[in-house]
Amino acid sequence: MQRHLDAFSERTFDLCILGGGITGAGVALDAATRGWSVALIDKGDFASGTSSASSKLIHGGLRYLEYGHLPLVHEALIERGRLLRNASQLVRPLPFLLPFYRGQRLAPWKWRLGLTLYDLLAGADNISRSRRLSARRLHAALPTLRADALLGGAIYHDALMDDARVTIAVLQTAAHHGAVLANYVEAVGFEKAQGQVAGVWARDHLTGQRFLIRSRAVLNATGPWADAVGRLAGDVSEPLLQPTKGVHLIVPDQGHRFAYLLLHPDDSRVFFVIPWLGKTLIGTTDTFPETGADSLQVTADEVTYLLQGYNRYLAPPLAPHDVLGTFAGLRPLIRARPGEPSSLSREFRLHVSPSGLVTALGGKFTTFRQMAETIVDLLDTRLGQRRRCRTRELRLAGAPSQPWSSFEREGLARLRSEFDLPIDCAAHLLQRHGEVAFTVAERIARTPAGFARAHPEEPDLLGEEAYAREAEMAVHPADVWLRRTRVGLWRPQLLNR
């Protein structure tokens, strides 16, 4: 996967996609595997917006059952099963603990009913049936969990992922099938023919080069920036989106064997505590942003809110000085009725403007593949291609054909034997790259001091930077350490390398 800007001007594409987050990446893969010619650009790095700032979960959305969104949950659970098969190096099962407390907004019987329905909606793709736990058993197994007013709980399963790496894997797979991709290329205008969009004027932020990408159709998949791109195309209308802000905290590993689904004591909102990459992740908030998508900041009040939620349920308590890193993102939610941010729709919708620009609105990371299939089906009808979707059982780049457990066992032995790697570094490479980990290790071996740790306490390797720049289109240190590997989120000094 490399930048070849000349390829954008050599032909008229079937589809030009604006936005290299998970929605744009998914559409690029679906269209390319149908035999379309596809171009995709992003004004920043791939996945540098919302698609690297999620809660790191591939899930059905248990909390959506409260609002009766059964079709959305069912679709997400089916897609969860597909990702567990098609991206096993990046998506794997995660047990969740759901404690029940006296006086909370939802009674235990409602949670148990919801979990039973959750299991049924997953069908054959269910990871494991949910189980009830008594208060005594729960407290004995997890003594750090607050015990007063504890009524019991339940265990259920969803899946854990690395959002930025999943996006990169989708793009790599799309490139393998012929899609032409480039980051740091911004759409600065539209070419029109008879009032309809017929191409995109683009500027490369690295060289200043300006060029035209001719295309039969253009998809606006820019997430929170979708309204701004629509205005650039001359589409004058009310805003289509009402983004909400989600903040997460990263703290040292707290030794949790499960993820936790909890209700915040202040407002009864759901938040998660998740073991992730050797650290503990706490999130998320759900508020209307005070600034635009390009200038998000995590405030002291948001840190305090999440720590208060954590400390209400778990010990030892955490303080602001325990926070290693934070990140914030905007959910590109569809504008709906006035009200609280959490009431906005998580549904997905397509908007076709008078100029012919197609805009993707809303949606969930988990359902990106299904959204892409829907989008390309629509464009397929408009363009007269009539080709069927091929992504339902398509393994993403790096995904092994054998079960993950056996691949991981054999891969760890091979990496440790051939490259004399410590087990944590070998596991890190396998869980970033899957089958490609051996190619990555070979490239690292040719890099001076390549197998040295990027930080003494982390498994990330200095030589990963060379591979990320050569094969994954990383340009700046932040591309490497924030998205190709994630250690820069809690070791920010690496961003100044």
C-alpha positions as CSV (number, residue, x, y, z in Angstrom):
1,M,0.0,0.0,0.0
2,Q,1.9,3.1,-1.3
3,R,1.1,6.6,-2.5
4,H,1.2,6.9,-6.3
5,L,-0.5,10.2,-7.1
6,D,0.0,9.9,-10.9
7,A,-2.5,6.9,-10.8
8,F,-5.3,9.3,-9.9
9,S,-5.0,11.2,-13.2
10,E,-4.6,8.3,-15.6
11,R,-8.3,7.3,-16.0
12,T,-11.9,8.0,-15.1
13,F,-12.8,6.0,-12.0
14,D,-16.1,4.3,-11.4
15,L,-16.0,5.7,-7.8
16,C,-14.1,8.4,-5.9
17,I,-14.4,8.2,-2.1
18,L,-13.6,11.1,0.1
19,G,-12.6,9.9,3.6
20,G,-10.2,7.2,4.7
21,G,-12.0,6.2,7.9
22,I,-13.8,2.9,8.3
23,T,-16.8,3.8,6.2
24,G,-14.8,5.0,3.2
25,A,-12.4,2.0,3.6
26,G,-15.3,-0.5,3.7
27,V,-16.8,1.0,0.5
28,A,-13.5,1.0,-1.3
29,L,-13.1,-2.7,-0.5
30,D,-16.6,-3.7,-1.5
31,A,-16.5,-1.7,-4.8
32,A,-13.0,-2.9,-5.7
33,T,-13.9,-6.6,-5.1
34,R,-16.8,-6.1,-7.5
35,G,-14.4,-5.1,-10.2
36,W,-14.9,-1.3,-10.0
37,S,-12.1,1.2,-10.4
38,V,-11.9,3.0,-7.1
39,A,-10.0,6.1,-5.9
40,L,-9.9,7.1,-2.2
41,I,-8.4,10.2,-0.6
42,D,-8.2,11.6,2.9
43,K,-7.1,15.1,3.9
44,G,-5.2,13.6,6.9
45,D,-4.0,10.2,7.7
46,F,-6.2,7.1,7.3
47,A,-8.4,6.6,10.4
48,S,-7.1,9.8,12.0
49,G,-10.6,11.0,12.9
50,T,-13.4,9.0,14.5
51,S,-12.1,5.7,13.3
52,S,-9.2,5.7,15.7
53,A,-11.2,7.1,18.6
54,S,-13.8,4.5,19.3
55,S,-14.3,2.4,22.4
56,K,-12.4,-0.5,20.6
57,L,-15.5,-2.8,20.6
58,I,-17.1,-4.8,17.9
59,H,-20.5,-5.3,19.5
60,G,-24.2,-5.6,19.0
61,G,-25.0,-2.7,21.3
62,L,-26.7,-4.2,24.3
63,R,-27.9,-0.8,25.4
64,Y,-29.8,-0.2,22.2
65,L,-32.3,-2.9,23.1
66,E,-33.7,-0.5,25.7
67,Y,-34.9,1.7,22.9
68,G,-36.3,-1.2,20.8
69,H,-33.6,-1.1,18.1
70,L,-33.7,-4.8,17.5
71,P,-32.9,-4.8,13.7
72,L,-29.8,-2.6,14.4
73,V,-28.6,-5.0,17.2
74,H,-29.3,-8.1,15.1
75,E,-27.4,-6.7,12.1
76,A,-24.4,-5.7,14.4
77,L,-24.3,-9.1,16.0
78,I,-24.2,-10.8,12.6
79,E,-21.4,-8.5,11.5
80,R,-19.6,-9.1,14.8
81,G,-19.5,-12.8,13.8
82,R,-18.1,-12.1,10.4
83,L,-15.3,-9.9,11.7
84,L,-14.3,-12.6,14.3
85,R,-13.8,-14.9,11.3
86,N,-12.5,-12.4,8.7
87,A,-10.1,-10.4,10.9
88,S,-9.2,-12.8,13.7
89,Q,-5.8,-11.1,14.2
90,L,-7.5,-7.8,15.2
91,V,-10.9,-8.8,16.5
92,R,-11.3,-11.4,19.3
93,P,-13.9,-12.4,21.9
94,L,-14.0,-10.4,25.2
95,P,-16.1,-11.4,28.3
96,F,-18.1,-8.5,29.9
97,L,-19.2,-8.3,33.5
98,L,-22.5,-6.6,34.1
99,P,-23.0,-6.0,37.9
100,F,-26.6,-5.3,39.2
101,Y,-27.0,-2.8,42.0
102,R,-30.0,-1.8,44.1
103,G,-31.5,1.5,43.0
104,Q,-30.1,1.7,39.5
105,R,-32.2,2.9,36.6
106,L,-32.6,-0.6,35.1
107,A,-33.8,-3.4,37.3
108,P,-31.8,-6.8,37.1
109,W,-34.8,-8.5,35.5
110,K,-34.6,-6.0,32.6
111,W,-30.9,-6.7,32.1
112,R,-31.5,-10.4,32.2
113,L,-34.3,-10.1,29.6
114,G,-32.0,-8.0,27.4
115,L,-29.2,-10.5,27.6
116,T,-31.5,-13.4,26.7
117,L,-32.7,-11.4,23.7
118,Y,-29.1,-10.5,22.9
119,D,-28.1,-14.2,22.8
120,L,-31.1,-15.0,20.6
121,L,-30.5,-12.2,18.1
122,A,-26.9,-13.4,17.6
123,G,-28.1,-16.8,16.6
124,A,-25.4,-19.1,15.3
125,D,-22.9,-16.3,15.6
126,N,-23.3,-16.0,19.4
127,I,-19.9,-16.2,21.1
128,S,-21.2,-17.7,24.3
129,R,-24.4,-17.7,26.2
130,S,-24.8,-15.1,28.9
131,R,-24.8,-16.4,32.5
132,R,-26.2,-15.1,35.8
133,L,-24.0,-14.6,38.8
134,S,-25.0,-14.3,42.5
135,A,-23.7,-11.4,44.5
136,R,-21.7,-13.7,46.7
137,R,-20.0,-15.4,43.8
138,L,-19.4,-12.1,42.1
139,H,-17.7,-10.5,45.1
140,A,-15.6,-13.6,45.8
141,A,-14.3,-13.6,42.3
142,L,-13.8,-9.8,42.1
143,P,-13.1,-8.3,45.5
144,T,-12.1,-5.0,44.0
145,L,-15.7,-4.5,42.8
146,R,-17.9,-2.4,45.1
147,A,-20.0,-4.8,47.3
148,D,-22.6,-2.5,49.0
149,A,-26.1,-2.8,47.3
150,L,-24.7,-5.4,44.9
151,L,-27.6,-7.7,43.9
152,G,-25.6,-10.0,41.5
153,G,-24.7,-9.7,37.9
154,A,-24.1,-11.5,34.6
155,I,-21.4,-12.3,32.2
156,Y,-21.9,-12.0,28.4
157,H,-19.5,-11.7,25.5
158,D,-18.7,-9.2,22.8
159,A,-15.5,-8.5,20.9
160,L,-12.4,-6.3,21.3
161,M,-10.5,-4.8,18.4
162,D,-8.0,-2.1,17.4
163,D,-10.1,0.3,15.3
164,A,-7.2,2.0,13.5
165,R,-5.6,-1.3,12.6
166,V,-8.9,-2.7,11.3
167,T,-9.2,0.3,9.1
168,I,-5.7,-0.1,7.7
169,A,-6.3,-3.8,7.1
170,V,-9.5,-3.0,5.1
171,L,-7.6,-0.4,3.1
172,Q,-4.7,-2.9,2.4
173,T,-7.2,-5.4,1.2
174,A,-8.9,-2.9,-1.0
175,A,-5.5,-1.9,-2.5
176,H,-4.8,-5.5,-3.1
177,H,-7.9,-5.6,-5.2
178,G,-6.9,-2.5,-7.2
179,A,-8.1,0.5,-5.3
180,V,-5.9,3.6,-5.6
181,L,-5.4,5.2,-2.2
182,A,-3.7,8.3,-0.8
183,N,-3.6,10.0,2.6
184,Y,-2.9,13.7,3.0
185,V,-4.8,14.5,-0.1
186,E,-7.7,16.9,0.3
187,A,-10.7,17.6,-1.8
188,V,-10.7,21.3,-2.6
189,G,-13.4,21.5,-5.2
190,F,-15.7,19.5,-7.5
191,E,-15.7,19.2,-11.3
192,K,-19.3,19.2,-12.7
193,A,-20.9,18.3,-16.0
194,Q,-24.5,19.5,-16.6
195,G,-24.8,20.4,-12.9
196,Q,-23.7,16.9,-11.7
197,V,-20.5,16.0,-9.9
198,A,-18.1,14.4,-12.4
199,G,-14.8,14.5,-10.5
200,V,-12.9,16.0,-7.5
201,W,-10.2,18.6,-7.5
202,A,-7.6,17.5,-5.0
203,R,-4.5,18.9,-3.4
204,D,-1.6,16.9,-2.0
205,H,-0.6,18.4,1.4
206,L,2.9,16.9,1.1
207,T,3.9,18.4,-2.3
208,G,1.2,21.1,-2.9
209,Q,0.4,19.3,-6.2
210,R,-3.2,20.0,-7.4
211,F,-4.9,17.5,-9.7
212,L,-8.3,16.3,-11.0
213,I,-9.7,12.9,-10.1
214,R,-12.4,12.1,-12.7
215,S,-15.1,9.8,-11.5
216,R,-18.6,8.6,-12.5
217,A,-19.7,8.8,-8.9
218,V,-18.4,10.5,-5.7
219,L,-19.1,9.3,-2.2
220,N,-18.7,11.7,0.7
221,A,-17.6,9.4,3.6
222,T,-15.9,12.1,5.7
223,G,-17.9,11.4,8.9
224,P,-18.1,14.6,11.0
225,W,-16.9,16.7,8.1
226,A,-19.7,15.5,5.8
227,D,-21.7,18.8,6.0
228,A,-18.6,20.8,5.1
229,V,-17.9,18.7,2.1
230,G,-21.5,19.0,1.0
231,R,-21.2,22.8,1.1
232,L,-18.0,22.6,-0.9
233,A,-20.1,20.8,-3.6
234,G,-22.6,23.6,-3.6
235,D,-25.3,21.8,-1.8
236,V,-27.2,24.3,0.3
237,S,-29.4,22.7,3.0
238,E,-29.8,22.3,6.7
239,P,-27.0,20.4,8.4
240,L,-27.4,16.6,8.0
241,L,-25.4,15.7,11.1
242,Q,-25.4,16.5,14.8
243,P,-22.0,15.1,16.0
244,T,-21.5,14.1,19.6
245,K,-18.2,14.0,21.4
246,G,-16.8,10.8,23.0
247,V,-13.8,10.9,25.4
248,H,-11.7,8.0,26.6
249,L,-9.0,7.7,29.3
250,I,-6.0,5.3,29.2
251,V,-4.7,4.2,32.6
252,P,-2.1,1.6,33.6
253,D,-3.3,-2.0,33.6
254,Q,-5.6,-2.5,36.6
255,G,-5.6,-6.3,36.3
256,H,-9.2,-6.6,35.1
257,R,-9.8,-10.1,33.6
258,F,-13.1,-8.8,32.2
259,A,-14.5,-5.7,30.6
260,Y,-17.2,-4.0,32.6
261,L,-20.4,-2.4,31.5
262,L,-21.4,0.1,34.2
263,L,-23.9,2.9,34.7
264,H,-22.5,6.3,35.7
265,P,-23.7,7.4,39.1
266,D,-24.4,11.0,37.9
267,D,-26.6,10.4,34.9
268,S,-27.0,6.6,34.5
269,R,-25.3,6.6,31.1
270,V,-23.5,3.4,30.1
271,F,-19.7,3.5,30.2
272,F,-17.1,0.8,29.8
273,V,-13.9,-0.3,31.5
274,I,-11.9,-2.4,29.0
275,P,-8.5,-4.2,29.1
276,W,-6.7,-3.1,25.9
277,L,-3.1,-3.5,24.7
278,G,-1.8,-4.0,28.2
279,K,-3.6,-0.9,29.6
280,T,-7.1,-0.2,30.9
281,L,-9.5,1.9,28.8
282,I,-12.3,4.0,30.4
283,G,-15.0,5.6,28.3
284,T,-17.0,7.2,27.0
285,T,-18.7,10.5,27.4
286,D,-21.5,11.6,25.1
287,T,-21.8,15.4,24.8
288,F,-22.3,18.0,22.2
289,P,-18.9,19.4,21.2
290,E,-18.0,23.0,21.8
291,T,-15.4,23.1,19.0
292,G,-15.2,21.7,15.4
293,A,-13.9,18.3,14.4
294,D,-10.4,19.6,13.8
295,S,-9.8,21.1,17.2
296,L,-11.2,18.6,19.8
297,Q,-9.7,18.7,23.3
298,V,-10.2,16.6,26.4
299,T,-11.2,18.8,29.3
300,A,-10.5,18.4,33.0
301,D,-14.2,18.0,33.6
302,E,-14.4,15.1,31.2
303,V,-11.5,13.4,32.9
304,T,-13.2,13.9,36.3
305,Y,-16.5,12.5,35.0
306,L,-15.0,9.3,33.8
307,L,-12.8,8.8,36.9
308,Q,-15.8,9.4,39.1
309,G,-17.7,6.6,37.3
310,Y,-14.8,4.2,37.6
311,N,-14.2,5.0,41.3
312,R,-17.8,4.5,42.1
313,Y,-17.5,0.8,41.3
314,L,-13.9,-0.3,41.4
315,A,-10.8,-0.1,43.6
316,P,-8.2,1.1,44.1
317,P,-9.5,4.6,43.2
318,L,-7.8,6.4,40.3
319,A,-6.8,10.1,40.3
320,P,-6.0,12.4,37.3
321,H,-2.3,11.8,37.8
322,D,-2.9,8.1,37.0
323,V,-4.1,8.9,33.5
324,L,-1.5,8.0,30.9
325,G,-3.3,9.4,27.9
326,T,-6.7,10.5,26.5
327,F,-8.3,10.7,23.2
328,A,-11.5,12.3,21.8
329,G,-13.6,11.7,18.7
330,L,-16.9,12.8,17.1
331,R,-19.7,10.4,16.3
332,P,-21.2,11.5,13.0
333,L,-24.8,11.0,14.2
334,I,-27.8,11.9,12.1
335,R,-29.5,15.1,13.1
336,A,-32.8,14.3,14.7
337,R,-35.2,15.8,17.2
338,P,-33.8,18.2,19.8
339,G,-32.8,16.6,23.0
340,E,-30.0,14.9,24.8
341,P,-27.0,13.7,22.8
342,S,-27.5,10.1,23.8
343,S,-31.0,10.1,22.1
344,L,-29.6,10.8,18.7
345,S,-29.9,8.1,16.1
346,R,-27.1,5.5,15.6
347,E,-28.8,4.4,12.4
348,F,-27.2,4.7,9.0
349,R,-28.6,6.7,6.1
350,L,-27.6,7.7,2.6
351,H,-28.2,11.2,1.2
352,V,-28.1,12.0,-2.5
353,S,-27.8,15.7,-3.1
354,P,-29.0,17.7,-6.1
355,S,-25.4,17.7,-7.4
356,G,-25.3,13.9,-7.4
357,L,-22.9,13.8,-4.4
358,V,-23.7,10.7,-2.3
359,T,-23.2,11.2,1.4
360,A,-23.0,8.4,4.1
361,L,-24.4,9.5,7.4
362,G,-24.3,7.9,10.8
363,G,-23.7,4.2,11.4
364,K,-21.5,2.1,13.7
365,F,-18.0,0.8,13.3
366,T,-19.2,-2.8,13.8
367,T,-21.6,-2.6,10.8
368,F,-19.1,-1.0,8.4
369,R,-19.2,-3.9,6.0
370,Q,-23.0,-4.1,5.8
371,M,-23.1,-0.3,5.3
372,A,-20.6,-0.6,2.5
373,E,-22.6,-3.3,0.8
374,T,-25.7,-1.1,1.0
375,I,-23.9,1.9,-0.4
376,V,-22.3,0.0,-3.3
377,D,-25.6,-1.6,-4.1
378,L,-27.2,1.9,-4.5
379,L,-24.3,3.1,-6.7
380,D,-24.4,-0.2,-8.6
381,T,-28.0,0.5,-9.6
382,R,-27.1,4.1,-10.6
383,L,-24.1,3.2,-12.6
384,G,-25.6,0.0,-14.1
385,Q,-22.8,-2.3,-13.0
386,R,-25.0,-5.1,-11.6
387,R,-22.3,-7.0,-9.7
388,R,-22.9,-8.7,-6.4
389,C,-21.1,-8.1,-3.0
390,R,-18.1,-10.3,-2.3
391,T,-17.0,-9.2,1.1
392,R,-19.2,-11.3,3.5
393,E,-16.6,-14.1,3.8
394,L,-13.5,-12.2,2.6
395,R,-10.6,-12.4,5.0
396,L,-8.9,-9.0,5.6
397,A,-5.2,-8.6,4.9
398,G,-3.2,-10.6,7.5
399,A,-6.0,-12.7,8.7
400,P,-4.9,-16.3,9.0
401,S,-6.9,-19.1,7.4
402,Q,-6.5,-21.4,10.4
403,P,-8.1,-20.8,13.8
404,W,-6.4,-17.9,15.7
405,S,-5.4,-20.0,18.7
406,S,-3.4,-22.4,16.7
407,F,-2.0,-19.7,14.4
408,E,-0.9,-17.7,17.4
409,R,0.8,-20.6,19.1
410,E,2.7,-21.6,16.0
411,G,3.5,-18.0,15.1
412,L,4.9,-17.1,18.5
413,A,7.2,-20.1,18.3
414,R,8.4,-19.2,14.8
415,L,9.0,-15.5,15.6
416,R,10.9,-16.3,18.8
417,S,12.9,-19.0,17.0
418,E,13.8,-17.1,13.8
419,F,14.2,-13.6,15.3
420,D,15.0,-14.2,19.0
421,L,12.1,-12.0,20.1
422,P,10.8,-11.8,23.6
423,I,7.3,-13.2,23.9
424,D,5.6,-9.9,24.4
425,C,7.2,-8.4,21.3
426,A,6.3,-11.5,19.2
427,A,2.7,-11.4,20.4
428,H,2.5,-7.7,19.6
429,L,3.6,-8.3,16.0
430,L,1.2,-11.1,15.5
431,Q,-1.7,-9.1,16.9
432,R,-0.9,-6.1,14.7
433,H,-0.2,-8.0,11.5
434,G,-1.4,-11.6,11.6
435,E,0.2,-13.6,8.7
436,V,2.2,-10.5,7.6
437,A,4.1,-10.4,11.0
438,F,6.9,-12.6,9.5
439,T,7.4,-10.1,6.6
440,V,7.4,-7.3,9.1
441,A,9.9,-9.0,11.3
442,E,12.2,-9.6,8.2
443,R,12.0,-5.9,7.4
444,I,12.8,-4.9,11.0
445,A,15.8,-7.3,11.0
446,R,17.3,-5.1,8.1
447,T,16.8,-1.9,10.1
448,P,19.7,-0.8,12.4
449,A,18.6,-1.4,16.0
450,G,15.2,-2.4,14.6
451,F,14.4,-4.9,17.3
452,A,15.1,-2.4,20.1
453,R,12.0,-1.5,22.0
454,A,10.5,1.9,21.2
455,H,10.0,2.3,25.0
456,P,11.7,0.1,27.6
457,E,8.3,-0.9,29.1
458,E,6.4,-1.5,25.8
459,P,6.5,-4.4,23.2
460,D,6.5,-2.0,20.2
461,L,9.8,-2.1,18.2
462,L,11.7,0.8,16.6
463,G,12.0,-1.0,13.3
464,E,8.2,-1.0,12.9
465,E,8.5,2.6,11.8
466,A,10.4,1.7,8.6
467,Y,7.8,-0.9,7.7
468,A,4.9,1.5,8.4
469,R,6.4,4.1,6.1
470,E,7.3,1.7,3.3
471,A,4.2,-0.5,3.2
472,E,1.4,1.2,5.2
473,M,1.6,4.7,3.9
474,A,2.7,6.3,7.2
475,V,4.1,9.8,6.7
476,H,4.6,11.4,10.0
477,P,5.6,10.0,13.4
478,A,2.0,10.3,14.6
479,D,0.9,8.1,11.8
480,V,3.3,5.4,13.0
481,W,2.9,5.6,16.8
482,L,-0.8,6.7,17.1
483,R,-2.4,4.5,14.4
484,R,-0.1,1.9,12.8
485,T,0.8,1.0,16.3
486,R,-0.9,2.7,19.3
487,V,1.8,3.2,21.9
488,G,2.0,6.9,21.2
489,L,-1.4,7.3,22.9
490,W,0.3,6.7,26.3
491,R,4.0,7.4,25.4
492,P,3.6,10.8,23.7
493,Q,7.4,11.3,23.6
494,L,7.6,9.0,20.6
495,L,5.6,11.5,18.5
496,N,8.7,13.8,18.6
497,R,11.1,11.2,17.2
